[in-house]
Amino acid sequence: MPPNFERKWSPGIAALLSFIIPGAGQMYKGDIGTGIVWFFFVVLGYFFLIVPGIVLHLICIVTAASGDPFKG
């Protein structure tokens, strides 16, 4: 990271947002389409069975807190 690099997003906030609303953390990072897809699949997972919904929700939270949305 360059010394004057300023992170424009926080992994903790992204994870918290995705915990509250699936996909919101991805949207916060700037990945609007990915956030909408995560929201759709997590809600669908909860609709069909609670366990797939929980698993998808946890994966959504982890992916929101990881990665770098500024890499090409």
N, CA, C and O atoms as a Tinker XYZ file with bonds, in Angstrom:
   288  protein
     1  N      0.830000   -1.177000    0.000000    73     2
     2  CA     0.000000    0.000000    0.000000    64     1     3
     3  C      0.879000    1.247000    0.000000    63     2     4     5
     4  O      1.818000    1.346000    0.789000    81     3
     5  N      0.582000    2.181000   -0.867000    73     3     6
     6  CA     1.335000    3.435000   -0.845000    64     5     7
     7  C      1.096000    4.171000    0.472000    63     6     8     9
     8  O      0.037000    4.015000    1.080000    81     7
     9  N      2.063000    4.971000    0.919000    73     7    10
    10  CA     1.921000    5.646000    2.201000    64     9    11
    11  C      0.758000    6.628000    2.264000    63    10    12    13
    12  O      0.212000    6.852000    3.345000    81    11
    13  N      0.367000    7.217000    1.149000    73    11    14
    14  CA    -0.737000    8.170000    1.174000    64    13    15
    15  C     -2.074000    7.534000    0.793000    63    14    16    17
    16  O     -3.052000    8.239000    0.543000    81    15
    17  N     -2.113000    6.211000    0.749000    73    15    18
    18  CA    -3.343000    5.500000    0.408000    64    17    19
    19  C     -4.332000    5.613000    1.558000    63    18    20    21
    20  O     -3.983000    5.379000    2.715000    81    19
    21  N     -5.548000    5.968000    1.235000    73    19    22
    22  CA    -6.592000    6.076000    2.250000    64    21    23
    23  C     -7.697000    5.084000    1.900000    63    22    24    25
    24  O     -8.302000    5.170000    0.831000    81    23
    25  N     -7.958000    4.139000    2.811000    73    23    26
    26  CA    -9.003000    3.157000    2.566000    64    25    27
    27  C    -10.352000    3.856000    2.643000    63    26    28    29
    28  O    -10.623000    4.606000    3.581000    81    27
    29  N    -11.180000    3.607000    1.661000    73    27    30
    30  CA   -12.466000    4.269000    1.592000    64    29    31
    31  C    -13.598000    3.415000    2.140000    63    30    32    33
    32  O    -14.758000    3.826000    2.119000    81    31
    33  N    -13.260000    2.225000    2.631000    73    31    34
    34  CA   -14.285000    1.365000    3.213000    64    33    35
    35  C    -13.676000    0.602000    4.381000    63    34    36    37
    36  O    -12.462000    0.413000    4.457000    81    35
    37  N    -14.527000    0.179000    5.271000    73    35    38
    38  CA   -14.086000   -0.549000    6.452000    64    37    39
    39  C    -14.614000   -1.976000    6.391000    63    38    40    41
    40  O    -15.818000   -2.172000    6.229000    81    39
    41  N    -13.738000   -2.985000    6.517000    73    39    42
    42  CA   -14.205000   -4.370000    6.514000    64    41    43
    43  C    -15.213000   -4.647000    7.631000    63    42    44    45
    44  O    -16.158000   -5.412000    7.436000    81    43
    45  N    -15.019000   -4.035000    8.790000    73    43    46
    46  CA   -15.950000   -4.242000    9.907000    64    45    47
    47  C    -17.336000   -3.703000    9.609000    63    46    48    49
    48  O    -18.338000   -4.353000    9.906000    81    47
    49  N    -17.394000   -2.522000    9.024000    73    47    50
    50  CA   -18.690000   -1.945000    8.670000    64    49    51
    51  C    -19.348000   -2.766000    7.570000    63    50    52    53
    52  O    -20.558000   -2.989000    7.603000    81    51
    53  N    -18.559000   -3.216000    6.595000    73    51    54
    54  CA   -19.105000   -4.048000    5.518000    64    53    55
    55  C    -19.686000   -5.340000    6.077000    63    54    56    57
    56  O    -20.765000   -5.764000    5.662000    81    55
    57  N    -18.979000   -5.975000    7.022000    73    55    58
    58  CA   -19.483000   -7.213000    7.624000    64    57    59
    59  C    -20.749000   -6.950000    8.429000    63    58    60    61
    60  O    -21.702000   -7.725000    8.353000    81    59
    61  N    -20.768000   -5.868000    9.198000    73    59    62
    62  CA   -21.948000   -5.535000   10.002000    64    61    63
    63  C    -23.161000   -5.254000    9.120000    63    62    64    65
    64  O    -24.269000   -5.707000    9.407000    81    63
    65  N    -22.944000   -4.514000    8.062000    73    63    66
    66  CA   -24.060000   -4.230000    7.151000    64    65    67
    67  C    -24.608000   -5.510000    6.520000    63    66    68    69
    68  O    -25.821000   -5.671000    6.389000    81    67
    69  N    -23.711000   -6.418000    6.128000    73    67    70
    70  CA   -24.169000   -7.679000    5.538000    64    69    71
    71  C    -24.813000   -8.590000    6.575000    63    70    72    73
    72  O    -25.654000   -9.423000    6.235000    81    71
    73  N    -24.424000   -8.435000    7.835000    73    71    74
    74  CA   -25.078000   -9.202000    8.904000    64    73    75
    75  C    -26.521000   -8.729000    9.066000    63    74    76    77
    76  O    -27.432000   -9.538000    9.243000    81    75
    77  N    -26.719000   -7.417000    9.004000    73    75    78
    78  CA   -28.061000   -6.855000    9.189000    64    77    79
    79  C    -28.927000   -7.091000    7.952000    63    78    80    81
    80  O    -30.057000   -7.570000    8.050000    81    79
    81  N    -28.379000   -6.747000    6.794000    73    79    82
    82  CA   -29.090000   -6.933000    5.520000    64    81    83
    83  C    -28.132000   -7.629000    4.564000    63    82    84    85
    84  O    -27.125000   -7.041000    4.170000    81    83
    85  N    -28.426000   -8.869000    4.183000    73    83    86
    86  CA   -27.524000   -9.587000    3.273000    64    85    87
    87  C    -27.269000   -8.780000    2.001000    63    86    88    89
    88  O    -28.201000   -8.299000    1.357000    81    87
    89  N    -25.996000   -8.642000    1.654000    73    87    90
    90  CA   -25.616000   -7.928000    0.443000    64    89    91
    91  C    -25.333000   -6.446000    0.657000    63    90    92    93
    92  O    -24.749000   -5.803000   -0.214000    81    91
    93  N    -25.737000   -5.890000    1.804000    73    91    94
    94  CA   -25.533000   -4.463000    2.050000    64    93    95
    95  C    -24.046000   -4.129000    2.169000    63    94    96    97
    96  O    -23.633000   -3.033000    1.789000    81    95
    97  N    -23.246000   -5.043000    2.683000    73    95    98
    98  CA   -21.808000   -4.811000    2.786000    64    97    99
    99  C    -21.147000   -4.722000    1.428000    63    98   100   101
   100  O    -20.247000   -3.908000    1.221000    81    99
   101  N    -21.590000   -5.560000    0.500000    73    99   102
   102  CA   -21.057000   -5.498000   -0.859000    64   101   103
   103  C    -21.454000   -4.180000   -1.512000    63   102   104   105
   104  O    -20.656000   -3.568000   -2.221000    81   103
   105  N    -22.688000   -3.745000   -1.271000    73   103   106
   106  CA   -23.138000   -2.464000   -1.825000    64   105   107
   107  C    -22.342000   -1.315000   -1.229000    63   106   108   109
   108  O    -21.989000   -0.370000   -1.934000    81   107
   109  N    -22.061000   -1.392000    0.056000    73   107   110
   110  CA   -21.254000   -0.373000    0.732000    64   109   111
   111  C    -19.863000   -0.270000    0.103000    63   110   112   113
   112  O    -19.304000    0.822000    0.000000    81   111
   113  N    -19.307000   -1.413000   -0.318000    73   111   114
   114  CA   -17.995000   -1.429000   -0.961000    64   113   115
   115  C    -18.056000   -0.942000   -2.406000    63   114   116   117
   116  O    -17.015000   -0.711000   -3.021000    81   115
   117  N    -19.240000   -0.785000   -2.946000    73   115   118
   118  CA   -19.392000   -0.319000   -4.319000    64   117   119
   119  C    -19.792000   -1.402000   -5.299000    63   118   120   121
   120  O    -19.961000   -1.123000   -6.486000    81   119
   121  N    -19.947000   -2.629000   -4.833000    73   119   122
   122  CA   -20.359000   -3.747000   -5.692000    64   121   123
   123  C    -21.876000   -3.902000   -5.635000    63   122   124   125
   124  O    -22.385000   -4.832000   -5.008000    81   123
   125  N    -22.588000   -3.002000   -6.282000    73   123   126
   126  CA   -24.043000   -2.970000   -6.199000    64   125   127
   127  C    -24.665000   -4.259000   -6.744000    63   126   128   129
   128  O    -25.522000   -4.858000   -6.095000    81   127
   129  N    -24.240000   -4.679000   -7.919000    73   127   130
   130  CA   -24.798000   -5.888000   -8.529000    64   129   131
   131  C    -24.565000   -7.122000   -7.678000    63   130   132   133
   132  O    -25.461000   -7.949000   -7.513000    81   131
   133  N    -23.359000   -7.246000   -7.139000    73   131   134
   134  CA   -23.038000   -8.388000   -6.279000    64   133   135
   135  C    -23.895000   -8.372000   -5.029000    63   134   136   137
   136  O    -24.349000   -9.421000   -4.572000    81   135
   137  N    -24.120000   -7.192000   -4.471000    73   135   138
   138  CA   -24.951000   -7.073000   -3.279000    64   137   139
   139  C    -26.386000   -7.503000   -3.533000    63   138   140   141
   140  O    -27.000000   -8.164000   -2.695000    81   139
   141  N    -26.913000   -7.133000   -4.674000    73   139   142
   142  CA   -28.288000   -7.522000   -5.021000    64   141   143
   143  C    -28.377000   -9.033000   -5.193000    63   142   144   145
   144  O    -29.336000   -9.659000   -4.739000    81   143
   145  N    -27.379000   -9.617000   -5.848000    73   143   146
   146  CA   -27.365000  -11.076000   -6.037000    64   145   147
   147  C    -27.279000  -11.783000   -4.690000    63   146   148   149
   148  O    -28.014000  -12.742000   -4.454000    81   147
   149  N    -26.387000  -11.325000   -3.794000    73   147   150
   150  CA   -26.281000  -11.935000   -2.469000    64   149   151
   151  C    -27.605000  -11.826000   -1.721000    63   150   152   153
   152  O    -28.048000  -12.799000   -1.111000    81   151
   153  N    -28.243000  -10.656000   -1.760000    73   151   154
   154  CA   -29.518000  -10.484000   -1.077000    64   153   155
   155  C    -30.539000  -11.499000   -1.587000    63   154   156   157
   156  O    -31.221000  -12.156000   -0.802000    81   155
   157  N    -30.634000  -11.616000   -2.899000    73   155   158
   158  CA   -31.593000  -12.533000   -3.514000    64   157   159
   159  C    -31.349000  -13.980000   -3.072000    63   158   160   161
   160  O    -32.284000  -14.671000   -2.666000    81   159
   161  N    -30.091000  -14.439000   -3.149000    73   159   162
   162  CA   -29.805000  -15.832000   -2.825000    64   161   163
   163  C    -29.922000  -16.134000   -1.330000    63   162   164   165
   164  O    -30.360000  -17.223000   -0.961000    81   163
   165  N    -29.548000  -15.211000   -0.482000    73   163   166
   166  CA   -29.684000  -15.446000    0.958000    64   165   167
   167  C    -31.161000  -15.513000    1.340000    63   166   168   169
   168  O    -31.567000  -16.397000    2.095000    81   167
   169  N    -31.962000  -14.588000    0.828000    73   167   170
   170  CA   -33.406000  -14.622000    1.121000    64   169   171
   171  C    -34.010000  -15.915000    0.578000    63   170   172   173
   172  O    -34.840000  -16.539000    1.240000    81   171
   173  N    -33.599000  -16.314000   -0.615000    73   171   174
   174  CA   -34.085000  -17.568000   -1.189000    64   173   175
   175  C    -33.674000  -18.759000   -0.320000    63   174   176   177
   176  O    -34.467000  -19.675000   -0.103000    81   175
   177  N    -32.427000  -18.743000    0.178000    73   175   178
   178  CA   -31.957000  -19.813000    1.063000    64   177   179
   179  C    -32.768000  -19.889000    2.345000    63   178   180   181
   180  O    -33.111000  -20.982000    2.795000    81   179
   181  N    -33.078000  -18.742000    2.939000    73   179   182
   182  CA   -33.911000  -18.724000    4.148000    64   181   183
   183  C    -35.335000  -19.167000    3.841000    63   182   184   185
   184  O    -35.980000  -19.804000    4.673000    81   183
   185  N    -35.828000  -18.833000    2.653000    73   183   186
   186  CA   -37.189000  -19.201000    2.274000    64   185   187
   187  C    -37.342000  -20.715000    2.166000    63   186   188   189
   188  O    -38.324000  -21.278000    2.651000    81   187
   189  N    -36.368000  -21.378000    1.527000    73   187   190
   190  CA   -36.482000  -22.817000    1.340000    64   189   191
   191  C    -36.171000  -23.593000    2.617000    63   190   192   193
   192  O    -36.956000  -24.452000    3.019000    81   191
   193  N    -35.070000  -23.314000    3.243000    73   191   194
   194  CA   -34.694000  -23.973000    4.493000    64   193   195
   195  C    -33.825000  -23.017000    5.286000    63   194   196   197
   196  O    -33.096000  -22.214000    4.703000    81   195
   197  N    -33.890000  -23.090000    6.573000    73   195   198
   198  CA   -33.141000  -22.165000    7.415000    64   197   199
   199  C    -31.630000  -22.405000    7.328000    63   198   200   201
   200  O    -30.859000  -21.445000    7.342000    81   199
   201  N    -31.191000  -23.669000    7.238000    73   199   202
   202  CA   -29.752000  -23.964000    7.229000    64   201   203
   203  C    -29.062000  -23.400000    5.982000    63   202   204   205
   204  O    -28.027000  -22.748000    6.120000    81   203
   205  N    -29.589000  -23.623000    4.772000    73   203   206
   206  CA   -28.919000  -23.005000    3.617000    64   205   207
   207  C    -28.891000  -21.476000    3.713000    63   206   208   209
   208  O    -27.932000  -20.846000    3.268000    81   207
   209  N    -29.923000  -20.889000    4.282000    73   207   210
   210  CA   -29.950000  -19.445000    4.458000    64   209   211
   211  C    -28.858000  -18.973000    5.389000    63   210   212   213
   212  O    -28.205000  -17.964000    5.122000    81   211
   213  N    -28.650000  -19.696000    6.486000    73   211   214
   214  CA   -27.603000  -19.329000    7.442000    64   213   215
   215  C    -26.221000  -19.466000    6.810000    63   214   216   217
   216  O    -25.367000  -18.594000    6.965000    81   215
   217  N    -26.013000  -20.571000    6.095000    73   215   218
   218  CA   -24.708000  -20.797000    5.446000    64   217   219
   219  C    -24.435000  -19.699000    4.419000    63   218   220   221
   220  O    -23.346000  -19.124000    4.404000    81   219
   221  N    -25.401000  -19.408000    3.575000    73   219   222
   222  CA   -25.225000  -18.355000    2.570000    64   221   223
   223  C    -25.019000  -16.996000    3.236000    63   222   224   225
   224  O    -24.215000  -16.195000    2.759000    81   223
   225  N    -25.724000  -16.727000    4.319000    73   223   226
   226  CA   -25.596000  -15.456000    5.024000    64   225   227
   227  C    -24.186000  -15.314000    5.596000    63   226   228   229
   228  O    -23.590000  -14.240000    5.503000    81   227
   229  N    -23.648000  -16.377000    6.185000    73   227   230
   230  CA   -22.291000  -16.327000    6.721000    64   229   231
   231  C    -21.251000  -16.095000    5.616000    63   230   232   233
   232  O    -20.312000  -15.319000    5.794000    81   231
   233  N    -21.424000  -16.766000    4.488000    73   231   234
   234  CA   -20.512000  -16.572000    3.360000    64   233   235
   235  C    -20.606000  -15.129000    2.854000    63   234   236   237
   236  O    -19.595000  -14.517000    2.510000    81   235
   237  N    -21.811000  -14.600000    2.813000    73   235   238
   238  CA   -22.030000  -13.222000    2.391000    64   237   239
   239  C    -21.288000  -12.249000    3.307000    63   238   240   241
   240  O    -20.662000  -11.303000    2.831000    81   239
   241  N    -21.357000  -12.478000    4.607000    73   239   242
   242  CA   -20.688000  -11.608000    5.578000    64   241   243
   243  C    -19.174000  -11.658000    5.389000    63   242   244   245
   244  O    -18.507000  -10.624000    5.387000    81   243
   245  N    -18.638000  -12.863000    5.231000    73   243   246
   246  CA   -17.184000  -13.020000    5.060000    64   245   247
   247  C    -16.710000  -12.354000    3.767000    63   246   248   249
   248  O    -15.682000  -11.678000    3.763000    81   247
   249  N    -17.440000  -12.536000    2.688000    73   247   250
   250  CA   -17.011000  -11.930000    1.427000    64   249   251
   251  C    -17.148000  -10.408000    1.454000    63   250   252   253
   252  O    -16.396000   -9.709000    0.775000    81   251
   253  N    -18.095000   -9.893000    2.230000    73   251   254
   254  CA   -18.222000   -8.436000    2.354000    64   253   255
   255  C    -17.008000   -7.845000    3.067000    63   254   256   257
   256  O    -16.548000   -6.757000    2.722000    81   255
   257  N    -16.498000   -8.560000    4.053000    73   255   258
   258  CA   -15.363000   -8.039000    4.843000    64   257   259
   259  C    -14.020000   -8.297000    4.180000    63   258   260   261
   260  O    -13.012000   -7.734000    4.608000    81   259
   261  N    -13.975000   -9.123000    3.157000    73   259   262
   262  CA   -12.698000   -9.454000    2.522000    64   261   263
   263  C    -12.632000   -8.861000    1.118000    63   262   264   265
   264  O    -13.620000   -8.355000    0.585000    81   263
   265  N    -11.468000   -8.940000    0.552000    73   263   266
   266  CA   -11.285000   -8.466000   -0.824000    64   265   267
   267  C    -11.008000   -6.981000   -0.877000    63   266   268   269
   268  O    -11.092000   -6.277000    0.129000    81   267
   269  N    -10.680000   -6.524000   -2.056000    73   267   270
   270  CA   -10.396000   -5.120000   -2.289000    64   269   271
   271  C    -11.225000   -4.657000   -3.478000    63   270   272   273
   272  O    -10.926000   -5.024000   -4.614000    81   271
   273  N    -12.259000   -3.861000   -3.238000    73   271   274
   274  CA   -13.116000   -3.437000   -4.348000    64   273   275
   275  C    -12.412000   -2.479000   -5.310000    63   274   276   277
   276  O    -12.938000   -2.192000   -6.385000    81   275
   277  N    -11.219000   -1.978000   -4.937000    73   275   278
   278  CA   -10.521000   -1.018000   -5.773000    64   277   279
   279  C     -9.518000   -1.656000   -6.712000    63   278   280   281
   280  O     -8.894000   -0.969000   -7.521000    81   279
   281  N     -9.355000   -3.002000   -6.605000    73   279   282
   282  CA    -8.467000   -3.702000   -7.544000    64   281   283
   283  C     -9.240000   -3.958000   -8.829000    63   282   284   285
   284  O    -10.426000   -4.287000   -8.803000    81   283
   285  N     -8.566000   -3.805000   -9.926000    73   283   286
   286  CA    -9.188000   -3.983000  -11.235000    64   285   287
   287  C     -9.540000   -5.369000  -11.479000    63   286   288
   288  O    -10.076000   -5.692000  -12.539000    81   287
